[in-house]
Amino acid sequence: MLPSVTYHPLGLILNPIIYALPIWLLVMGIRWAFITRRCRRRERLGLCVGCAYELGELSVCPECGCEGA
């Protein structure tokens, strides 16, 4: 005979949050670090932050229109 298992409704709501939240935060943290690193590298090399177009002395990108690049 199979054991009778009852689930608490609050557990069905909280368990996915408890287990998924740390994973989501880790993924978003890695994504944020990657994007920040990429933007800083592009700024250092004189490229547009949005599309990596070589700007030279331009302040607005002719490719994507990104300002302050």
CORGITA-V641787 format. One record per pair of residues at least 12 apart in sequence whose C-alpha atoms are under 7 Angstrom apart, sorted by the first residue. I is the first residue (numbers start at 1). GAP is how many residues later the second one is. D is the distance in Angstrom with one decimal. If there is no record, write none. Layout:
i=I gap=GAP d=D
i=I gap=GAP d=D
//
This chain:
i=43 gap=26 d=6.9
i=48 gap=13 d=6.4
i=48 gap=21 d=5.3
i=49 gap=20 d=6.0
i=50 gap=16 d=6.6
i=51 gap=13 d=6.8
//
